[in-house]
């Protein structure tokens, strides 16, 4: 496991222990970076307008299309560090 992957796994654990809950925009950023780092580009159909949360998550993830897993991991680690 690379140094970055180790830091990413630690950041994932740390994200569950943040001193206060981040705002919705930051939560979407955390979600989308995690998904991009672990699954790559968004797949599947965009949720319908009645599923506003699912749609927001999908849109946030779709904005990261083309970003490498390594870049997404590093941004995730940096974001979680900034929230501690």
mmCIF file of the N, C-alpha and C atoms, coordinates in Angstrom:
data_MODEL
# 
_entry.id   MODEL 
# 
loop_
_atom_site.group_PDB 
_atom_site.id 
_atom_site.type_symbol 
_atom_site.label_atom_id 
_atom_site.label_alt_id 
_atom_site.label_comp_id 
_atom_site.label_asym_id 
_atom_site.label_entity_id 
_atom_site.label_seq_id 
_atom_site.pdbx_PDB_ins_code 
_atom_site.Cartn_x 
_atom_site.Cartn_y 
_atom_site.Cartn_z 
_atom_site.occupancy 
_atom_site.B_iso_or_equiv 
_atom_site.pdbx_formal_charge 
_atom_site.auth_seq_id 
_atom_site.auth_comp_id 
_atom_site.auth_asym_id 
_atom_site.auth_atom_id 
_atom_site.pdbx_PDB_model_num 
ATOM 1   N N  . UNK A 1 1  ? 0.849   -1.180 0.000   1.00 0.00 ? 1  UNK A N  1 
ATOM 2   C CA . UNK A 1 1  ? 0.000   0.000  0.000   1.00 0.00 ? 1  UNK A CA 1 
ATOM 3   C C  . UNK A 1 1  ? 0.897   1.246  0.000   1.00 0.00 ? 1  UNK A C  1 
ATOM 4   N N  . UNK A 1 2  ? 0.562   2.181  -0.831  1.00 0.00 ? 2  UNK A N  1 
ATOM 5   C CA . UNK A 1 2  ? 1.369   3.397  -0.948  1.00 0.00 ? 2  UNK A CA 1 
ATOM 6   C C  . UNK A 1 2  ? 1.145   4.323  0.248   1.00 0.00 ? 2  UNK A C  1 
ATOM 7   N N  . UNK A 1 3  ? 2.045   5.266  0.371   1.00 0.00 ? 3  UNK A N  1 
ATOM 8   C CA . UNK A 1 3  ? 1.945   6.265  1.439   1.00 0.00 ? 3  UNK A CA 1 
ATOM 9   C C  . UNK A 1 3  ? 0.640   7.063  1.310   1.00 0.00 ? 3  UNK A C  1 
ATOM 10  N N  . UNK A 1 4  ? 0.271   7.392  0.057   1.00 0.00 ? 4  UNK A N  1 
ATOM 11  C CA . UNK A 1 4  ? -0.966  8.137  -0.184  1.00 0.00 ? 4  UNK A CA 1 
ATOM 12  C C  . UNK A 1 4  ? -2.190  7.322  0.218   1.00 0.00 ? 4  UNK A C  1 
ATOM 13  N N  . UNK A 1 5  ? -2.203  6.034  -0.134  1.00 0.00 ? 5  UNK A N  1 
ATOM 14  C CA . UNK A 1 5  ? -3.343  5.181  0.237   1.00 0.00 ? 5  UNK A CA 1 
ATOM 15  C C  . UNK A 1 5  ? -3.476  5.068  1.753   1.00 0.00 ? 5  UNK A C  1 
ATOM 16  N N  . UNK A 1 6  ? -2.348  4.981  2.435   1.00 0.00 ? 6  UNK A N  1 
ATOM 17  C CA . UNK A 1 6  ? -2.364  4.921  3.902   1.00 0.00 ? 6  UNK A CA 1 
ATOM 18  C C  . UNK A 1 6  ? -2.933  6.220  4.475   1.00 0.00 ? 6  UNK A C  1 
ATOM 19  N N  . UNK A 1 7  ? -2.482  7.356  3.941   1.00 0.00 ? 7  UNK A N  1 
ATOM 20  C CA . UNK A 1 7  ? -2.986  8.654  4.398   1.00 0.00 ? 7  UNK A CA 1 
ATOM 21  C C  . UNK A 1 7  ? -4.474  8.788  4.099   1.00 0.00 ? 7  UNK A C  1 
ATOM 22  N N  . UNK A 1 8  ? -4.903  8.270  2.944   1.00 0.00 ? 8  UNK A N  1 
ATOM 23  C CA . UNK A 1 8  ? -6.317  8.326  2.558   1.00 0.00 ? 8  UNK A CA 1 
ATOM 24  C C  . UNK A 1 8  ? -7.167  7.510  3.528   1.00 0.00 ? 8  UNK A C  1 
ATOM 25  N N  . UNK A 1 9  ? -6.726  6.303  3.833   1.00 0.00 ? 9  UNK A N  1 
ATOM 26  C CA . UNK A 1 9  ? -7.488  5.455  4.767   1.00 0.00 ? 9  UNK A CA 1 
ATOM 27  C C  . UNK A 1 9  ? -7.589  6.112  6.147   1.00 0.00 ? 9  UNK A C  1 
ATOM 28  N N  . UNK A 1 10 ? -6.498  6.739  6.588   1.00 0.00 ? 10 UNK A N  1 
ATOM 29  C CA . UNK A 1 10 ? -6.524  7.440  7.870   1.00 0.00 ? 10 UNK A CA 1 
ATOM 30  C C  . UNK A 1 10 ? -7.497  8.617  7.808   1.00 0.00 ? 10 UNK A C  1 
ATOM 31  N N  . UNK A 1 11 ? -7.494  9.347  6.686   1.00 0.00 ? 11 UNK A N  1 
ATOM 32  C CA . UNK A 1 11 ? -8.405  10.485 6.531   1.00 0.00 ? 11 UNK A CA 1 
ATOM 33  C C  . UNK A 1 11 ? -9.861  10.027 6.542   1.00 0.00 ? 11 UNK A C  1 
ATOM 34  N N  . UNK A 1 12 ? -10.134 8.865  5.939   1.00 0.00 ? 12 UNK A N  1 
ATOM 35  C CA . UNK A 1 12 ? -11.504 8.324  5.952   1.00 0.00 ? 12 UNK A CA 1 
ATOM 36  C C  . UNK A 1 12 ? -11.918 8.062  7.403   1.00 0.00 ? 12 UNK A C  1 
ATOM 37  N N  . UNK A 1 13 ? -11.027 7.455  8.179   1.00 0.00 ? 13 UNK A N  1 
ATOM 38  C CA . UNK A 1 13 ? -11.333 7.222  9.599   1.00 0.00 ? 13 UNK A CA 1 
ATOM 39  C C  . UNK A 1 13 ? -11.515 8.551  10.338  1.00 0.00 ? 13 UNK A C  1 
ATOM 40  N N  . UNK A 1 14 ? -10.616 9.500  10.073  1.00 0.00 ? 14 UNK A N  1 
ATOM 41  C CA . UNK A 1 14 ? -10.686 10.808 10.736  1.00 0.00 ? 14 UNK A CA 1 
ATOM 42  C C  . UNK A 1 14 ? -11.965 11.559 10.374  1.00 0.00 ? 14 UNK A C  1 
ATOM 43  N N  . UNK A 1 15 ? -12.471 11.341 9.163   1.00 0.00 ? 15 UNK A N  1 
ATOM 44  C CA . UNK A 1 15 ? -13.677 12.058 8.729   1.00 0.00 ? 15 UNK A CA 1 
ATOM 45  C C  . UNK A 1 15 ? -14.887 11.714 9.595   1.00 0.00 ? 15 UNK A C  1 
ATOM 46  N N  . UNK A 1 16 ? -14.838 10.561 10.230  1.00 0.00 ? 16 UNK A N  1 
ATOM 47  C CA . UNK A 1 16 ? -15.944 10.137 11.093  1.00 0.00 ? 16 UNK A CA 1 
ATOM 48  C C  . UNK A 1 16 ? -15.814 10.714 12.499  1.00 0.00 ? 16 UNK A C  1 
ATOM 49  N N  . UNK A 1 17 ? -14.677 11.366 12.783  1.00 0.00 ? 17 UNK A N  1 
ATOM 50  C CA . UNK A 1 17 ? -14.420 11.881 14.131  1.00 0.00 ? 17 UNK A CA 1 
ATOM 51  C C  . UNK A 1 17 ? -14.153 13.391 14.115  1.00 0.00 ? 17 UNK A C  1 
ATOM 52  N N  . UNK A 1 18 ? -14.671 14.086 13.142  1.00 0.00 ? 18 UNK A N  1 
ATOM 53  C CA . UNK A 1 18 ? -14.437 15.535 13.067  1.00 0.00 ? 18 UNK A CA 1 
ATOM 54  C C  . UNK A 1 18 ? -15.080 16.227 14.267  1.00 0.00 ? 18 UNK A C  1 
ATOM 55  N N  . UNK A 1 19 ? -14.469 17.324 14.731  1.00 0.00 ? 19 UNK A N  1 
ATOM 56  C CA . UNK A 1 19 ? -15.009 18.014 15.911  1.00 0.00 ? 19 UNK A CA 1 
ATOM 57  C C  . UNK A 1 19 ? -16.432 18.550 15.713  1.00 0.00 ? 19 UNK A C  1 
ATOM 58  N N  . UNK A 1 20 ? -16.757 18.964 14.494  1.00 0.00 ? 20 UNK A N  1 
ATOM 59  C CA . UNK A 1 20 ? -18.134 19.384 14.219  1.00 0.00 ? 20 UNK A CA 1 
ATOM 60  C C  . UNK A 1 20 ? -18.511 18.968 12.806  1.00 0.00 ? 20 UNK A C  1 
ATOM 61  N N  . UNK A 1 21 ? -19.803 18.807 12.611  1.00 0.00 ? 21 UNK A N  1 
ATOM 62  C CA . UNK A 1 21 ? -20.292 18.362 11.306  1.00 0.00 ? 21 UNK A CA 1 
ATOM 63  C C  . UNK A 1 21 ? -20.099 19.483 10.269  1.00 0.00 ? 21 UNK A C  1 
ATOM 64  N N  . UNK A 1 22 ? -19.472 19.144 9.128   1.00 0.00 ? 22 UNK A N  1 
ATOM 65  C CA . UNK A 1 22 ? -19.287 20.148 8.068   1.00 0.00 ? 22 UNK A CA 1 
ATOM 66  C C  . UNK A 1 22 ? -20.628 20.566 7.449   1.00 0.00 ? 22 UNK A C  1 
ATOM 67  N N  . UNK A 1 23 ? -20.628 21.708 6.767   1.00 0.00 ? 23 UNK A N  1 
ATOM 68  C CA . UNK A 1 23 ? -21.844 22.146 6.080   1.00 0.00 ? 23 UNK A CA 1 
ATOM 69  C C  . UNK A 1 23 ? -22.118 21.231 4.881   1.00 0.00 ? 23 UNK A C  1 
ATOM 70  N N  . UNK A 1 24 ? -23.304 21.371 4.305   1.00 0.00 ? 24 UNK A N  1 
ATOM 71  C CA . UNK A 1 24 ? -23.718 20.475 3.225   1.00 0.00 ? 24 UNK A CA 1 
ATOM 72  C C  . UNK A 1 24 ? -22.790 20.518 2.012   1.00 0.00 ? 24 UNK A C  1 
ATOM 73  N N  . UNK A 1 25 ? -22.309 21.703 1.649   1.00 0.00 ? 25 UNK A N  1 
ATOM 74  C CA . UNK A 1 25 ? -21.418 21.820 0.493   1.00 0.00 ? 25 UNK A CA 1 
ATOM 75  C C  . UNK A 1 25 ? -20.122 21.046 0.740   1.00 0.00 ? 25 UNK A C  1 
ATOM 76  N N  . UNK A 1 26 ? -19.606 21.126 1.959   1.00 0.00 ? 26 UNK A N  1 
ATOM 77  C CA . UNK A 1 26 ? -18.375 20.407 2.301   1.00 0.00 ? 26 UNK A CA 1 
ATOM 78  C C  . UNK A 1 26 ? -18.633 18.908 2.351   1.00 0.00 ? 26 UNK A C  1 
ATOM 79  N N  . UNK A 1 27 ? -19.786 18.515 2.878   1.00 0.00 ? 27 UNK A N  1 
ATOM 80  C CA . UNK A 1 27 ? -20.135 17.091 2.902   1.00 0.00 ? 27 UNK A CA 1 
ATOM 81  C C  . UNK A 1 27 ? -20.214 16.521 1.484   1.00 0.00 ? 27 UNK A C  1 
ATOM 82  N N  . UNK A 1 28 ? -20.774 17.287 0.562   1.00 0.00 ? 28 UNK A N  1 
ATOM 83  C CA . UNK A 1 28 ? -20.831 16.841 -0.835  1.00 0.00 ? 28 UNK A CA 1 
ATOM 84  C C  . UNK A 1 28 ? -19.432 16.709 -1.427  1.00 0.00 ? 28 UNK A C  1 
ATOM 85  N N  . UNK A 1 29 ? -18.553 17.629 -1.071  1.00 0.00 ? 29 UNK A N  1 
ATOM 86  C CA . UNK A 1 29 ? -17.175 17.576 -1.558  1.00 0.00 ? 29 UNK A CA 1 
ATOM 87  C C  . UNK A 1 29 ? -16.462 16.336 -1.010  1.00 0.00 ? 29 UNK A C  1 
ATOM 88  N N  . UNK A 1 30 ? -16.649 16.053 0.273   1.00 0.00 ? 30 UNK A N  1 
ATOM 89  C CA . UNK A 1 30 ? -16.064 14.866 0.895   1.00 0.00 ? 30 UNK A CA 1 
ATOM 90  C C  . UNK A 1 30 ? -16.578 13.612 0.186   1.00 0.00 ? 30 UNK A C  1 
ATOM 91  N N  . UNK A 1 31 ? -17.893 13.543 -0.003  1.00 0.00 ? 31 UNK A N  1 
ATOM 92  C CA . UNK A 1 31 ? -18.512 12.395 -0.666  1.00 0.00 ? 31 UNK A CA 1 
ATOM 93  C C  . UNK A 1 31 ? -17.963 12.199 -2.074  1.00 0.00 ? 31 UNK A C  1 
ATOM 94  N N  . UNK A 1 32 ? -17.948 13.277 -2.853  1.00 0.00 ? 32 UNK A N  1 
ATOM 95  C CA . UNK A 1 32 ? -17.558 13.149 -4.260  1.00 0.00 ? 32 UNK A CA 1 
ATOM 96  C C  . UNK A 1 32 ? -16.081 12.784 -4.395  1.00 0.00 ? 32 UNK A C  1 
ATOM 97  N N  . UNK A 1 33 ? -15.225 13.345 -3.564  1.00 0.00 ? 33 UNK A N  1 
ATOM 98  C CA . UNK A 1 33 ? -13.803 12.988 -3.619  1.00 0.00 ? 33 UNK A CA 1 
ATOM 99  C C  . UNK A 1 33 ? -13.596 11.531 -3.224  1.00 0.00 ? 33 UNK A C  1 
ATOM 100 N N  . UNK A 1 34 ? -14.330 11.071 -2.217  1.00 0.00 ? 34 UNK A N  1 
ATOM 101 C CA . UNK A 1 34 ? -14.229 9.671  -1.803  1.00 0.00 ? 34 UNK A CA 1 
ATOM 102 C C  . UNK A 1 34 ? -14.651 8.742  -2.942  1.00 0.00 ? 34 UNK A C  1 
ATOM 103 N N  . UNK A 1 35 ? -15.795 9.048  -3.549  1.00 0.00 ? 35 UNK A N  1 
ATOM 104 C CA . UNK A 1 35 ? -16.295 8.200  -4.638  1.00 0.00 ? 35 UNK A CA 1 
ATOM 105 C C  . UNK A 1 35 ? -15.327 8.194  -5.823  1.00 0.00 ? 35 UNK A C  1 
ATOM 106 N N  . UNK A 1 36 ? -14.792 9.368  -6.175  1.00 0.00 ? 36 UNK A N  1 
ATOM 107 C CA . UNK A 1 36 ? -13.860 9.460  -7.297  1.00 0.00 ? 36 UNK A CA 1 
ATOM 108 C C  . UNK A 1 36 ? -12.587 8.668  -6.995  1.00 0.00 ? 36 UNK A C  1 
ATOM 109 N N  . UNK A 1 37 ? -12.119 8.746  -5.756  1.00 0.00 ? 37 UNK A N  1 
ATOM 110 C CA . UNK A 1 37 ? -10.896 8.044  -5.358  1.00 0.00 ? 37 UNK A CA 1 
ATOM 111 C C  . UNK A 1 37 ? -11.089 6.531  -5.341  1.00 0.00 ? 37 UNK A C  1 
ATOM 112 N N  . UNK A 1 38 ? -12.266 6.076  -4.951  1.00 0.00 ? 38 UNK A N  1 
ATOM 113 C CA . UNK A 1 38 ? -12.480 4.633  -4.778  1.00 0.00 ? 38 UNK A CA 1 
ATOM 114 C C  . UNK A 1 38 ? -13.155 3.956  -5.957  1.00 0.00 ? 38 UNK A C  1 
ATOM 115 N N  . UNK A 1 39 ? -13.944 4.703  -6.758  1.00 0.00 ? 39 UNK A N  1 
ATOM 116 C CA . UNK A 1 39 ? -14.694 4.078  -7.845  1.00 0.00 ? 39 UNK A CA 1 
ATOM 117 C C  . UNK A 1 39 ? -14.414 4.673  -9.218  1.00 0.00 ? 39 UNK A C  1 
ATOM 118 N N  . UNK A 1 40 ? -13.760 5.818  -9.272  1.00 0.00 ? 40 UNK A N  1 
ATOM 119 C CA . UNK A 1 40 ? -13.503 6.457  -10.563 1.00 0.00 ? 40 UNK A CA 1 
ATOM 120 C C  . UNK A 1 40 ? -14.680 7.322  -10.979 1.00 0.00 ? 40 UNK A C  1 
ATOM 121 N N  . UNK A 1 41 ? -14.785 7.559  -12.278 1.00 0.00 ? 41 UNK A N  1 
ATOM 122 C CA . UNK A 1 41 ? -15.830 8.447  -12.798 1.00 0.00 ? 41 UNK A CA 1 
ATOM 123 C C  . UNK A 1 41 ? -17.231 7.930  -12.480 1.00 0.00 ? 41 UNK A C  1 
ATOM 124 N N  . UNK A 1 42 ? -18.149 8.879  -12.315 1.00 0.00 ? 42 UNK A N  1 
ATOM 125 C CA . UNK A 1 42 ? -19.536 8.570  -11.987 1.00 0.00 ? 42 UNK A CA 1 
ATOM 126 C C  . UNK A 1 42 ? -20.141 7.647  -13.053 1.00 0.00 ? 42 UNK A C  1 
ATOM 127 N N  . UNK A 1 43 ? -21.003 6.752  -12.573 1.00 0.00 ? 43 UNK A N  1 
ATOM 128 C CA . UNK A 1 43 ? -21.665 5.809  -13.474 1.00 0.00 ? 43 UNK A CA 1 
ATOM 129 C C  . UNK A 1 43 ? -23.147 5.773  -13.154 1.00 0.00 ? 43 UNK A C  1 
ATOM 130 N N  . UNK A 1 44 ? -23.904 5.239  -14.058 1.00 0.00 ? 44 UNK A N  1 
ATOM 131 C CA . UNK A 1 44 ? -25.334 5.111  -13.834 1.00 0.00 ? 44 UNK A CA 1 
ATOM 132 C C  . UNK A 1 44 ? -26.091 6.361  -14.233 1.00 0.00 ? 44 UNK A C  1 
ATOM 133 N N  . UNK A 1 45 ? -27.400 6.276  -14.068 1.00 0.00 ? 45 UNK A N  1 
ATOM 134 C CA . UNK A 1 45 ? -28.271 7.389  -14.440 1.00 0.00 ? 45 UNK A CA 1 
ATOM 135 C C  . UNK A 1 45 ? -28.351 8.406  -13.310 1.00 0.00 ? 45 UNK A C  1 
ATOM 136 N N  . UNK A 1 46 ? -28.519 9.652  -13.690 1.00 0.00 ? 46 UNK A N  1 
ATOM 137 C CA . UNK A 1 46 ? -28.715 10.725 -12.711 1.00 0.00 ? 46 UNK A CA 1 
ATOM 138 C C  . UNK A 1 46 ? -30.086 10.525 -12.070 1.00 0.00 ? 46 UNK A C  1 
ATOM 139 N N  . UNK A 1 47 ? -30.159 10.587 -10.722 1.00 0.00 ? 47 UNK A N  1 
ATOM 140 C CA . UNK A 1 47 ? -31.451 10.420 -10.049 1.00 0.00 ? 47 UNK A CA 1 
ATOM 141 C C  . UNK A 1 47 ? -32.470 11.476 -10.501 1.00 0.00 ? 47 UNK A C  1 
ATOM 142 N N  . UNK A 1 48 ? -33.733 11.125 -10.413 1.00 0.00 ? 48 UNK A N  1 
ATOM 143 C CA . UNK A 1 48 ? -34.807 12.025 -10.808 1.00 0.00 ? 48 UNK A CA 1 
ATOM 144 C C  . UNK A 1 48 ? -34.945 13.209 -9.863  1.00 0.00 ? 48 UNK A C  1 
ATOM 145 N N  . UNK A 1 49 ? -35.744 14.174 -10.264 1.00 0.00 ? 49 UNK A N  1 
ATOM 146 C CA . UNK A 1 49 ? -35.876 15.416 -9.498  1.00 0.00 ? 49 UNK A CA 1 
ATOM 147 C C  . UNK A 1 49 ? -36.506 15.213 -8.126  1.00 0.00 ? 49 UNK A C  1 
ATOM 148 N N  . UNK A 1 50 ? -37.168 14.095 -7.894  1.00 0.00 ? 50 UNK A N  1 
ATOM 149 C CA . UNK A 1 50 ? -37.765 13.847 -6.577  1.00 0.00 ? 50 UNK A CA 1 
ATOM 150 C C  . UNK A 1 50 ? -36.724 13.389 -5.557  1.00 0.00 ? 50 UNK A C  1 
ATOM 151 N N  . UNK A 1 51 ? -35.570 12.927 -6.024  1.00 0.00 ? 51 UNK A N  1 
ATOM 152 C CA . UNK A 1 51 ? -34.481 12.492 -5.140  1.00 0.00 ? 51 UNK A CA 1 
ATOM 153 C C  . UNK A 1 51 ? -33.419 13.586 -5.117  1.00 0.00 ? 51 UNK A C  1 
ATOM 154 N N  . UNK A 1 52 ? -33.697 14.653 -4.354  1.00 0.00 ? 52 UNK A N  1 
ATOM 155 C CA . UNK A 1 52 ? -32.799 15.808 -4.367  1.00 0.00 ? 52 UNK A CA 1 
ATOM 156 C C  . UNK A 1 52 ? -31.418 15.502 -3.781  1.00 0.00 ? 52 UNK A C  1 
ATOM 157 N N  . UNK A 1 53 ? -31.376 14.692 -2.734  1.00 0.00 ? 53 UNK A N  1 
ATOM 158 C CA . UNK A 1 53 ? -30.087 14.351 -2.119  1.00 0.00 ? 53 UNK A CA 1 
ATOM 159 C C  . UNK A 1 53 ? -29.258 13.504 -3.077  1.00 0.00 ? 53 UNK A C  1 
ATOM 160 N N  . UNK A 1 54 ? -29.871 12.488 -3.648  1.00 0.00 ? 54 UNK A N  1 
ATOM 161 C CA . UNK A 1 54 ? -29.172 11.627 -4.605  1.00 0.00 ? 54 UNK A CA 1 
ATOM 162 C C  . UNK A 1 54 ? -28.694 12.408 -5.813  1.00 0.00 ? 54 UNK A C  1 
ATOM 163 N N  . UNK A 1 55 ? -29.508 13.327 -6.247  1.00 0.00 ? 55 UNK A N  1 
ATOM 164 C CA . UNK A 1 55 ? -29.165 14.164 -7.409  1.00 0.00 ? 55 UNK A CA 1 
ATOM 165 C C  . UNK A 1 55 ? -27.979 15.081 -7.094  1.00 0.00 ? 55 UNK A C  1 
ATOM 166 N N  . UNK A 1 56 ? -27.975 15.665 -5.899  1.00 0.00 ? 56 UNK A N  1 
ATOM 167 C CA . UNK A 1 56 ? -26.868 16.532 -5.486  1.00 0.00 ? 56 UNK A CA 1 
ATOM 168 C C  . UNK A 1 56 ? -25.567 15.738 -5.381  1.00 0.00 ? 56 UNK A C  1 
ATOM 169 N N  . UNK A 1 57 ? -25.650 14.536 -4.831  1.00 0.00 ? 57 UNK A N  1 
ATOM 170 C CA . UNK A 1 57 ? -24.465 13.682 -4.727  1.00 0.00 ? 57 UNK A CA 1 
ATOM 171 C C  . UNK A 1 57 ? -23.949 13.308 -6.115  1.00 0.00 ? 57 UNK A C  1 
ATOM 172 N N  . UNK A 1 58 ? -24.856 12.917 -6.988  1.00 0.00 ? 58 UNK A N  1 
ATOM 173 C CA . UNK A 1 58 ? -24.485 12.545 -8.357  1.00 0.00 ? 58 UNK A CA 1 
ATOM 174 C C  . UNK A 1 58 ? -23.808 13.717 -9.065  1.00 0.00 ? 58 UNK A C  1 
ATOM 175 N N  . UNK A 1 59 ? -24.407 14.896 -8.968  1.00 0.00 ? 59 UNK A N  1 
ATOM 176 C CA . UNK A 1 59 ? -23.861 16.081 -9.645  1.00 0.00 ? 59 UNK A CA 1 
ATOM 177 C C  . UNK A 1 59 ? -22.479 16.450 -9.105  1.00 0.00 ? 59 UNK A C  1 
ATOM 178 N N  . UNK A 1 60 ? -22.301 16.369 -7.779  1.00 0.00 ? 60 UNK A N  1 
ATOM 179 C CA . UNK A 1 60 ? -21.008 16.689 -7.183  1.00 0.00 ? 60 UNK A CA 1 
ATOM 180 C C  . UNK A 1 60 ? -19.935 15.715 -7.673  1.00 0.00 ? 60 UNK A C  1 
ATOM 181 N N  . UNK A 1 61 ? -20.287 14.438 -7.749  1.00 0.00 ? 61 UNK A N  1 
ATOM 182 C CA . UNK A 1 61 ? -19.346 13.414 -8.215  1.00 0.00 ? 61 UNK A CA 1 
ATOM 183 C C  . UNK A 1 61 ? -19.057 13.601 -9.703  1.00 0.00 ? 61 UNK A C  1 
ATOM 184 N N  . UNK A 1 62 ? -20.082 13.911 -10.486 1.00 0.00 ? 62 UNK A N  1 
ATOM 185 C CA . UNK A 1 62 ? -19.916 14.079 -11.930 1.00 0.00 ? 62 UNK A CA 1 
ATOM 186 C C  . UNK A 1 62 ? -18.955 15.229 -12.261 1.00 0.00 ? 62 UNK A C  1 
ATOM 187 N N  . UNK A 1 63 ? -18.898 16.243 -11.404 1.00 0.00 ? 63 UNK A N  1 
ATOM 188 C CA . UNK A 1 63 ? -17.991 17.377 -11.633 1.00 0.00 ? 63 UNK A CA 1 
ATOM 189 C C  . UNK A 1 63 ? -16.527 16.957 -11.591 1.00 0.00 ? 63 UNK A C  1 
ATOM 190 N N  . UNK A 1 64 ? -16.246 15.829 -10.965 1.00 0.00 ? 64 UNK A N  1 
ATOM 191 C CA . UNK A 1 64 ? -14.864 15.357 -10.826 1.00 0.00 ? 64 UNK A CA 1 
ATOM 192 C C  . UNK A 1 64 ? -14.453 14.400 -11.948 1.00 0.00 ? 64 UNK A C  1 
ATOM 193 N N  . UNK A 1 65 ? -15.307 14.226 -12.924 1.00 0.00 ? 65 UNK A N  1 
ATOM 194 C CA . UNK A 1 65 ? -15.020 13.288 -14.014 1.00 0.00 ? 65 UNK A CA 1 
ATOM 195 C C  . UNK A 1 65 ? -13.656 13.579 -14.631 1.00 0.00 ? 65 UNK A C  1 
ATOM 196 N N  . UNK A 1 66 ? -12.849 12.529 -14.789 1.00 0.00 ? 66 UNK A N  1 
ATOM 197 C CA . UNK A 1 66 ? -11.529 12.660 -15.384 1.00 0.00 ? 66 UNK A CA 1 
ATOM 198 C C  . UNK A 1 66 ? -10.416 12.847 -14.363 1.00 0.00 ? 66 UNK A C  1 
ATOM 199 N N  . UNK A 1 67 ? -10.759 13.162 -13.118 1.00 0.00 ? 67 UNK A N  1 
ATOM 200 C CA . UNK A 1 67 ? -9.741  13.338 -12.070 1.00 0.00 ? 67 UNK A CA 1 
ATOM 201 C C  . UNK A 1 67 ? -9.203  11.966 -11.682 1.00 0.00 ? 67 UNK A C  1 
ATOM 202 N N  . UNK A 1 68 ? -7.897  11.847 -11.575 1.00 0.00 ? 68 UNK A N  1 
ATOM 203 C CA . UNK A 1 68 ? -7.298  10.556 -11.222 1.00 0.00 ? 68 UNK A CA 1 
ATOM 204 C C  . UNK A 1 68 ? -7.615  10.191 -9.774  1.00 0.00 ? 68 UNK A C  1 
ATOM 205 N N  . UNK A 1 69 ? -7.575  8.901  -9.485  1.00 0.00 ? 69 UNK A N  1 
ATOM 206 C CA . UNK A 1 69 ? -7.817  8.424  -8.127  1.00 0.00 ? 69 UNK A CA 1 
ATOM 207 C C  . UNK A 1 69 ? -6.801  9.032  -7.159  1.00 0.00 ? 69 UNK A C  1 
ATOM 208 N N  . UNK A 1 70 ? -5.544  9.138  -7.605  1.00 0.00 ? 70 UNK A N  1 
ATOM 209 C CA . UNK A 1 70 ? -4.499  9.688  -6.742  1.00 0.00 ? 70 UNK A CA 1 
ATOM 210 C C  . UNK A 1 70 ? -4.775  11.154 -6.404  1.00 0.00 ? 70 UNK A C  1 
ATOM 211 N N  . UNK A 1 71 ? -5.171  11.939 -7.399  1.00 0.00 ? 71 UNK A N  1 
ATOM 212 C CA . UNK A 1 71 ? -5.486  13.347 -7.154  1.00 0.00 ? 71 UNK A CA 1 
ATOM 213 C C  . UNK A 1 71 ? -6.675  13.479 -6.205  1.00 0.00 ? 71 UNK A C  1 
ATOM 214 N N  . UNK A 1 72 ? -7.699  12.649 -6.419  1.00 0.00 ? 72 UNK A N  1 
ATOM 215 C CA . UNK A 1 72 ? -8.884  12.688 -5.553  1.00 0.00 ? 72 UNK A CA 1 
ATOM 216 C C  . UNK A 1 72 ? -8.514  12.298 -4.122  1.00 0.00 ? 72 UNK A C  1 
ATOM 217 N N  . UNK A 1 73 ? -7.661  11.280 -3.979  1.00 0.00 ? 73 UNK A N  1 
ATOM 218 C CA . UNK A 1 73 ? -7.227  10.873 -2.638  1.00 0.00 ? 73 UNK A CA 1 
ATOM 219 C C  . UNK A 1 73 ? -6.493  12.012 -1.941  1.00 0.00 ? 73 UNK A C  1 
ATOM 220 N N  . UNK A 1 74 ? -5.575  12.658 -2.659  1.00 0.00 ? 74 UNK A N  1 
ATOM 221 C CA . UNK A 1 74 ? -4.799  13.742 -2.056  1.00 0.00 ? 74 UNK A CA 1 
ATOM 222 C C  . UNK A 1 74 ? -5.703  14.902 -1.654  1.00 0.00 ? 74 UNK A C  1 
ATOM 223 N N  . UNK A 1 75 ? -6.646  15.257 -2.516  1.00 0.00 ? 75 UNK A N  1 
ATOM 224 C CA . UNK A 1 75 ? -7.580  16.347 -2.183  1.00 0.00 ? 75 UNK A CA 1 
ATOM 225 C C  . UNK A 1 75 ? -8.444  15.976 -0.986  1.00 0.00 ? 75 UNK A C  1 
ATOM 226 N N  . UNK A 1 76 ? -8.854  14.709 -0.905  1.00 0.00 ? 76 UNK A N  1 
ATOM 227 C CA . UNK A 1 76 ? -9.649  14.226 0.228   1.00 0.00 ? 76 UNK A CA 1 
ATOM 228 C C  . UNK A 1 76 ? -8.851  14.375 1.518   1.00 0.00 ? 76 UNK A C  1 
ATOM 229 N N  . UNK A 1 77 ? -7.598  13.895 1.495   1.00 0.00 ? 77 UNK A N  1 
ATOM 230 C CA . UNK A 1 77 ? -6.729  13.984 2.675   1.00 0.00 ? 77 UNK A CA 1 
ATOM 231 C C  . UNK A 1 77 ? -6.564  15.445 3.093   1.00 0.00 ? 77 UNK A C  1 
ATOM 232 N N  . UNK A 1 78 ? -6.280  16.320 2.133   1.00 0.00 ? 78 UNK A N  1 
ATOM 233 C CA . UNK A 1 78 ? -6.089  17.745 2.434   1.00 0.00 ? 78 UNK A CA 1 
ATOM 234 C C  . UNK A 1 78 ? -7.352  18.368 3.022   1.00 0.00 ? 78 UNK A C  1 
ATOM 235 N N  . UNK A 1 79 ? -8.505  18.013 2.473   1.00 0.00 ? 79 UNK A N  1 
ATOM 236 C CA . UNK A 1 79 ? -9.769  18.570 2.950   1.00 0.00 ? 79 UNK A CA 1 
ATOM 237 C C  . UNK A 1 79 ? -10.047 18.130 4.384   1.00 0.00 ? 79 UNK A C  1 
ATOM 238 N N  . UNK A 1 80 ? -9.888  16.848 4.658   1.00 0.00 ? 80 UNK A N  1 
ATOM 239 C CA . UNK A 1 80 ? -10.147 16.346 6.017   1.00 0.00 ? 80 UNK A CA 1 
ATOM 240 C C  . UNK A 1 80 ? -9.177  16.989 7.000   1.00 0.00 ? 80 UNK A C  1 
ATOM 241 N N  . UNK A 1 81 ? -7.906  17.126 6.618   1.00 0.00 ? 81 UNK A N  1 
ATOM 242 C CA . UNK A 1 81 ? -6.915  17.783 7.491   1.00 0.00 ? 81 UNK A CA 1 
ATOM 243 C C  . UNK A 1 81 ? -7.350  19.216 7.818   1.00 0.00 ? 81 UNK A C  1 
ATOM 244 N N  . UNK A 1 82 ? -7.886  19.908 6.838   1.00 0.00 ? 82 UNK A N  1 
ATOM 245 C CA . UNK A 1 82 ? -8.291  21.300 7.051   1.00 0.00 ? 82 UNK A CA 1 
ATOM 246 C C  . UNK A 1 82 ? -9.511  21.418 7.968   1.00 0.00 ? 82 UNK A C  1 
ATOM 247 N N  . UNK A 1 83 ? -10.264 20.333 8.117   1.00 0.00 ? 83 UNK A N  1 
ATOM 248 C CA . UNK A 1 83 ? -11.474 20.347 8.945   1.00 0.00 ? 83 UNK A CA 1 
ATOM 249 C C  . UNK A 1 83 ? -11.226 19.916 10.378  1.00 0.00 ? 83 UNK A C  1 
ATOM 250 N N  . UNK A 1 84 ? -10.034 19.415 10.658  1.00 0.00 ? 84 UNK A N  1 
ATOM 251 C CA . UNK A 1 84 ? -9.730  18.937 12.021  1.00 0.00 ? 84 UNK A CA 1 
ATOM 252 C C  . UNK A 1 84 ? -9.599  20.089 12.992  1.00 0.00 ? 84 UNK A C  1 
# 
